[in-house]
Amino acid sequence: MKKIYYYLLLGALMLASQSCLHQEEDLFDKSPSERMQEAITKYGDLLKANTAGWVLEYYPEPNQSLGGYNYILQFDGSQVTASSEIAQIVFGEKAPADTTVVSLYEIIPSSGPVLTFDAYNALIHYFSDPSEDKYQADQGDYELIFMGTSEDESEIYLKGTRTGNKMTMRKLPNGETPASYLAKVATIPEGLSKGLAFLIQAGGESVSCTLSDLHLSYQTVGEDEGIVTKTVAYCYTNEGICLYEPITIGGVTAQRFVLGADGLTSVAGDMKISFDYAPNRIFTSCMMSGARSFLWNYSVAGGMFDMSAKAAEWVKAAYNGNLQTNGEALIMTAFTNYVGNPSIRFYSTNGSSTWSAIWGVSIIAVEGTDNQVAFEPGLAPILNDSYYPDCLSMAESIVAEGIYIVEIDDPVAPTVIKFTSGQDPDIWFNVYLQ
């Protein structure tokens, strides 16, 4: 009896299995190779149908550390005509900005349909072409997996086979030529250069940020209530910028922004990245991003001090001590960004060579003010720290004052910032923007 039961159970399972198999087979009425060929044909026809061209927002390097770049691609038969904002980097400053390069392309089967630029193109392969200095080049892609399209097929979504970076090809806007689009792209950096600091405003929240080296950085409160710095790459467009991925501030999410007289506004109009002319945020933003450095010039031997007598005592002590310890003259101090770290840097010379000693420093714009910055104790050794104890003593004196009142000569085009100690107004010094 048990054997009969087992046989009946086995038969039922086999019938169920066959039923499932039949259902799975019904899901696709074509073989995988047929479906792949259809996808290849679909994307090939789509690329060639838009004869005006496609704007590829291209991101080399797996972490988007180099930012994004525009390529205008026109597909005709098996040929692609490429132009890009990097033309003068590739061919030299005298090359026309709208220089084009023609090469071959294919769409090939792989894990999905892949757009491959398998014939050399000096523009397209710039970020993937190795050299003696960069054996991996910039880890750029020349093969892109098709990931789908927008509903109206005005956008094609791709992914780099090497980097995994998400990229988008958009139809060249109506009325634009490749040359006119790239000409407008070239105007955006100049428009953004009017501001050294920026303020993101959305959903009732305001967040300080920087735009530098094709990266937007801003600080927000993390899950543990600590301050977290977030950075996202971007590329220029003919109207403003497009972030590699959206940001969310105050519950509002945005990715594409249009440049106006007072900064950037999201396409939907619900998020602004405004120019911020507050002296303290200009200083801290530059220190965070490295967009500008601030030089504190003096000459102890020449008796040149652009500072108060008390601040000059710091400099004299460091100068004399360093001369005795290292046989080198201290010639300048700078507030700058060194390999991503806000830093205090000292320059010392023995007459034939100049050396640096660098300490990382924590500095913030005091909340609720436009003119106060706070240095936090705990300088971090970064470079040559053990050789320059007298410079460290001067750096510790600067930081020990804690809060400084900062005054700027011109908020739109600043050249000089004056620091005055919040503890002792007889301690002040001027730094010059570079």
Buried (B, 14 or more C-beta within 10 A) or exposed (E): EEEEEEEEEEEEEEEEEEEEEEEEEEEEEEEEEEEBBEBBEBBBEBBEEBEBBBBBBBBBBEEBBBBBBBBBBBBEEEEBBBBBBBBBEBBEEEEEBBBBBEBBBBBEEEEBBBBBBEBEBBBBBBBBBEEEEEEEBBBBBBBBBBBEBEEEEEBBBBBBBBBEBBBBBBBBBEEBBBBBBBBBBBEBEEBBEBBBBBBBBBEEEEBBBBBBEBBBBBBBEEEEEEEEEEBBBBBBBBBBBBBBEEBEBBEBBBBBBBBEEEBBBBBEEBBBBBBBBBBBBBBBBBBBBBBBBBBBBBBBEEEEBBBBEBBBBBBBBBBEBBBEEBEBBBBBBBBBBBEEBBBBBBBBEEEEEEBBBBBBBBBBBBEEBBBBBBBEEEBEEBBBBEBBBBBBBBBBBBBEBEBBBBEBBEBEEBEBBBBBBBEEEEBBBBBBBE
